[in-house]
């Protein structure tokens, strides 16, 4: 059984210890914050704390990338999903504060991240989406499938924290909806996408199913 201990922000290094690089994107339906129980002063494991910090910045990454791509191409799908991502990164922030931790993204502007891997990924994805609208929509698809994998990985590290699991489940639901939206727009532009992170079978099952109602 993994021992639990309370870590404060000053004693935790973001970057190296976090499980894999992934992205945020989480939401076709808005998270119902009132349905998520509030807990303060709870003892969390190191993995749980690192997961919250990582997901906070990963969700911010998705938001910031979509804002940049909306400015480049003007496609409403980026603006709509960016607004949803803002709510999702806020949901993770509230979990961080509820557990007595400091917010790693409290003082970082758009496009800036404490996690060096996420910083490099943000730079890469924004550049990757500059060539054409189809390229930009593929970036959205990649972000969403990475989110799905990363959130599932973080869920597996949560020992007994239903409030954190509730947020992660909502993020997963949102990421599936975002994947559907980006794929629909990509197909409408005459493009196609091959799964790079999750299996093609899982991608097809999500992309070809109906939008979900997320949160509460």
One Martini backbone bead per residue (centre of mass of N, CA, C, O) as a GRO file, in nm:
protein
  216
    1UNK     BB    1   0.096   0.036   0.024
    2UNK     BB    2   0.075   0.357  -0.024
    3UNK     BB    3   0.200   0.618   0.118
    4UNK     BB    4   0.090   0.907   0.285
    5UNK     BB    5   0.147   1.260   0.210
    6UNK     BB    6   0.207   1.597   0.273
    7UNK     BB    7   0.253   1.835   0.011
    8UNK     BB    8   0.411   2.112  -0.076
    9UNK     BB    9   0.505   2.314  -0.325
   10UNK     BB   10   0.807   2.368  -0.230
   11UNK     BB   11   0.865   2.034  -0.227
   12UNK     BB   12   0.788   2.023  -0.542
   13UNK     BB   13   0.870   1.884  -0.857
   14UNK     BB   14   0.821   1.982  -1.164
   15UNK     BB   15   0.834   1.734  -1.449
   16UNK     BB   16   0.985   1.452  -1.399
   17UNK     BB   17   0.756   1.281  -1.220
   18UNK     BB   18   0.558   1.286  -1.430
   19UNK     BB   19   0.325   1.119  -1.616
   20UNK     BB   20   0.381   1.200  -1.890
   21UNK     BB   21   0.271   1.346  -2.185
   22UNK     BB   22  -0.006   1.566  -2.212
   23UNK     BB   23  -0.347   1.671  -2.247
   24UNK     BB   24  -0.578   1.877  -2.257
   25UNK     BB   25  -0.912   1.818  -2.265
   26UNK     BB   26  -1.241   1.870  -2.128
   27UNK     BB   27  -1.542   1.937  -2.247
   28UNK     BB   28  -1.847   1.946  -2.382
   29UNK     BB   29  -1.933   1.952  -2.096
   30UNK     BB   30  -1.999   2.105  -1.816
   31UNK     BB   31  -1.892   2.138  -1.505
   32UNK     BB   32  -2.039   2.048  -1.195
   33UNK     BB   33  -1.925   2.182  -0.911
   34UNK     BB   34  -2.160   2.125  -0.704
   35UNK     BB   35  -2.111   1.797  -0.736
   36UNK     BB   36  -1.833   1.846  -0.597
   37UNK     BB   37  -1.663   1.764  -0.338
   38UNK     BB   38  -1.530   1.919  -0.056
   39UNK     BB   39  -1.177   1.927   0.044
   40UNK     BB   40  -0.975   1.979   0.340
   41UNK     BB   41  -0.661   1.866   0.438
   42UNK     BB   42  -0.586   1.629   0.274
   43UNK     BB   43  -0.418   1.336   0.232
   44UNK     BB   44  -0.171   1.293  -0.013
   45UNK     BB   45  -0.011   1.165  -0.254
   46UNK     BB   46   0.238   1.226  -0.464
   47UNK     BB   47   0.086   1.136  -0.721
   48UNK     BB   48  -0.169   1.307  -0.675
   49UNK     BB   49  -0.030   1.581  -0.676
   50UNK     BB   50   0.112   1.562  -0.948
   51UNK     BB   51  -0.148   1.518  -1.107
   52UNK     BB   52  -0.280   1.790  -1.048
   53UNK     BB   53  -0.057   1.968  -1.159
   54UNK     BB   54  -0.055   1.850  -1.443
   55UNK     BB   55  -0.359   1.893  -1.516
   56UNK     BB   56  -0.364   2.194  -1.486
   57UNK     BB   57  -0.155   2.246  -1.722
   58UNK     BB   58  -0.286   2.074  -1.944
   59UNK     BB   59  -0.547   2.235  -1.961
   60UNK     BB   60  -0.408   2.501  -2.025
   61UNK     BB   61  -0.277   2.411  -2.286
   62UNK     BB   62  -0.529   2.365  -2.447
   63UNK     BB   63  -0.637   2.647  -2.427
   64UNK     BB   64  -0.388   2.800  -2.548
   65UNK     BB   65  -0.383   2.659  -2.821
   66UNK     BB   66  -0.674   2.731  -2.912
   67UNK     BB   67  -0.637   3.035  -2.905
   68UNK     BB   68  -0.409   3.044  -3.117
   69UNK     BB   69  -0.576   2.898  -3.348
   70UNK     BB   70  -0.805   3.101  -3.362
   71UNK     BB   71  -0.628   3.345  -3.440
   72UNK     BB   72  -0.532   3.209  -3.710
   73UNK     BB   73  -0.836   3.082  -3.831
   74UNK     BB   74  -1.138   3.137  -3.697
   75UNK     BB   75  -1.242   2.877  -3.576
   76UNK     BB   76  -1.497   2.802  -3.358
   77UNK     BB   77  -1.398   2.538  -3.227
   78UNK     BB   78  -1.166   2.669  -3.066
   79UNK     BB   79  -1.329   2.866  -2.895
   80UNK     BB   80  -1.529   2.672  -2.764
   81UNK     BB   81  -1.314   2.479  -2.633
   82UNK     BB   82  -1.158   2.690  -2.474
   83UNK     BB   83  -1.388   2.754  -2.277
   84UNK     BB   84  -1.401   2.471  -2.161
   85UNK     BB   85  -1.104   2.455  -2.063
   86UNK     BB   86  -1.126   2.675  -1.851
   87UNK     BB   87  -1.315   2.509  -1.667
   88UNK     BB   88  -1.122   2.263  -1.626
   89UNK     BB   89  -0.879   2.404  -1.497
   90UNK     BB   90  -1.052   2.514  -1.265
   91UNK     BB   91  -1.134   2.242  -1.142
   92UNK     BB   92  -0.845   2.164  -1.063
   93UNK     BB   93  -0.778   2.409  -0.893
   94UNK     BB   94  -0.994   2.350  -0.673
   95UNK     BB   95  -0.862   2.087  -0.579
   96UNK     BB   96  -0.597   2.203  -0.490
   97UNK     BB   97  -0.714   2.402  -0.277
   98UNK     BB   98  -0.887   2.192  -0.113
   99UNK     BB   99  -0.593   2.042  -0.039
  100UNK     BB  100  -0.379   2.278   0.039
  101UNK     BB  101  -0.258   2.383  -0.228
  102UNK     BB  102  -0.063   2.514  -0.473
  103UNK     BB  103  -0.079   2.695  -0.766
  104UNK     BB  104   0.117   2.654  -1.055
  105UNK     BB  105  -0.076   2.874  -1.242
  106UNK     BB  106  -0.116   3.157  -1.100
  107UNK     BB  107   0.146   3.325  -1.270
  108UNK     BB  108   0.076   3.227  -1.568
  109UNK     BB  109   0.067   3.290  -1.878
  110UNK     BB  110   0.010   3.251  -2.183
  111UNK     BB  111   0.228   2.988  -2.282
  112UNK     BB  112   0.304   2.922  -1.975
  113UNK     BB  113   0.517   2.677  -1.793
  114UNK     BB  114   0.651   2.488  -1.538
  115UNK     BB  115   0.650   2.255  -1.725
  116UNK     BB  116   0.883   2.171  -1.957
  117UNK     BB  117   0.728   1.967  -2.133
  118UNK     BB  118   0.477   2.146  -2.181
  119UNK     BB  119   0.624   2.378  -2.309
  120UNK     BB  120   0.731   2.221  -2.555
  121UNK     BB  121   0.454   2.124  -2.653
  122UNK     BB  122   0.324   2.391  -2.706
  123UNK     BB  123   0.523   2.492  -2.918
  124UNK     BB  124   0.478   2.257  -3.116
  125UNK     BB  125   0.166   2.280  -3.163
  126UNK     BB  126   0.147   2.568  -3.265
  127UNK     BB  127   0.336   2.522  -3.507
  128UNK     BB  128   0.172   2.280  -3.633
  129UNK     BB  129  -0.099   2.482  -3.677
  130UNK     BB  130   0.004   2.695  -3.917
  131UNK     BB  131  -0.030   2.575  -4.214
  132UNK     BB  132  -0.336   2.474  -4.156
  133UNK     BB  133  -0.647   2.387  -4.072
  134UNK     BB  134  -0.595   2.086  -4.075
  135UNK     BB  135  -0.353   2.092  -3.888
  136UNK     BB  136  -0.506   2.216  -3.648
  137UNK     BB  137  -0.717   1.987  -3.615
  138UNK     BB  138  -0.503   1.769  -3.556
  139UNK     BB  139  -0.412   1.890  -3.294
  140UNK     BB  140  -0.680   1.852  -3.151
  141UNK     BB  141  -0.684   1.545  -3.175
  142UNK     BB  142  -0.421   1.493  -3.020
  143UNK     BB  143  -0.493   1.623  -2.755
  144UNK     BB  144  -0.741   1.442  -2.689
  145UNK     BB  145  -0.604   1.161  -2.690
  146UNK     BB  146  -0.397   1.234  -2.475
  147UNK     BB  147  -0.592   1.299  -2.253
  148UNK     BB  148  -0.721   1.028  -2.222
  149UNK     BB  149  -0.465   0.880  -2.136
  150UNK     BB  150  -0.374   1.065  -1.898
  151UNK     BB  151  -0.626   1.050  -1.722
  152UNK     BB  152  -0.623   0.747  -1.685
  153UNK     BB  153  -0.349   0.741  -1.547
  154UNK     BB  154  -0.427   0.923  -1.305
  155UNK     BB  155  -0.659   0.751  -1.195
  156UNK     BB  156  -0.473   0.499  -1.119
  157UNK     BB  157  -0.330   0.689  -0.873
  158UNK     BB  158  -0.593   0.694  -0.715
  159UNK     BB  159  -0.696   0.580  -0.408
  160UNK     BB  160  -0.911   0.786  -0.203
  161UNK     BB  161  -1.053   1.032  -0.414
  162UNK     BB  162  -1.357   1.126  -0.525
  163UNK     BB  163  -1.313   1.422  -0.614
  164UNK     BB  164  -1.092   1.364  -0.823
  165UNK     BB  165  -1.242   1.152  -0.991
  166UNK     BB  166  -1.473   1.336  -1.079
  167UNK     BB  167  -1.302   1.524  -1.246
  168UNK     BB  168  -1.169   1.316  -1.435
  169UNK     BB  169  -1.435   1.214  -1.558
  170UNK     BB  170  -1.510   1.490  -1.685
  171UNK     BB  171  -1.259   1.515  -1.862
  172UNK     BB  172  -1.310   1.266  -2.031
  173UNK     BB  173  -1.579   1.346  -2.147
  174UNK     BB  174  -1.475   1.604  -2.283
  175UNK     BB  175  -1.259   1.475  -2.466
  176UNK     BB  176  -1.455   1.312  -2.634
  177UNK     BB  177  -1.613   1.556  -2.742
  178UNK     BB  178  -1.372   1.698  -2.873
  179UNK     BB  179  -1.294   1.480  -3.066
  180UNK     BB  180  -1.556   1.485  -3.226
  181UNK     BB  181  -1.542   1.782  -3.316
  182UNK     BB  182  -1.271   1.774  -3.467
  183UNK     BB  183  -1.337   1.542  -3.658
  184UNK     BB  184  -1.577   1.672  -3.799
  185UNK     BB  185  -1.418   1.916  -3.912
  186UNK     BB  186  -1.206   1.756  -4.066
  187UNK     BB  187  -1.395   1.607  -4.260
  188UNK     BB  188  -1.525   1.871  -4.377
  189UNK     BB  189  -1.220   1.945  -4.497
  190UNK     BB  190  -1.102   1.652  -4.609
  191UNK     BB  191  -0.995   1.500  -4.368
  192UNK     BB  192  -0.776   1.290  -4.159
  193UNK     BB  193  -0.729   1.050  -3.877
  194UNK     BB  194  -0.467   0.891  -3.697
  195UNK     BB  195  -0.396   0.726  -3.438
  196UNK     BB  196  -0.125   0.784  -3.175
  197UNK     BB  197  -0.222   0.680  -2.874
  198UNK     BB  198  -0.461   0.543  -2.919
  199UNK     BB  199  -0.653   0.332  -3.051
  200UNK     BB  200  -0.831   0.298  -3.336
  201UNK     BB  201  -1.076   0.167  -3.207
  202UNK     BB  202  -1.123   0.385  -2.993
  203UNK     BB  203  -1.146   0.621  -3.179
  204UNK     BB  204  -1.390   0.520  -3.347
  205UNK     BB  205  -1.587   0.487  -3.108
  206UNK     BB  206  -1.589   0.786  -3.036
  207UNK     BB  207  -1.631   0.938  -3.313
  208UNK     BB  208  -1.909   0.748  -3.372
  209UNK     BB  209  -2.039   0.885  -3.134
  210UNK     BB  210  -2.219   1.049  -2.919
  211UNK     BB  211  -2.270   1.300  -2.741
  212UNK     BB  212  -2.212   1.401  -2.415
  213UNK     BB  213  -2.306   1.437  -2.078
  214UNK     BB  214  -2.141   1.648  -1.854
  215UNK     BB  215  -2.182   1.665  -1.539
  216UNK     BB  216  -2.408   1.559  -1.308
   0.00000   0.00000   0.00000
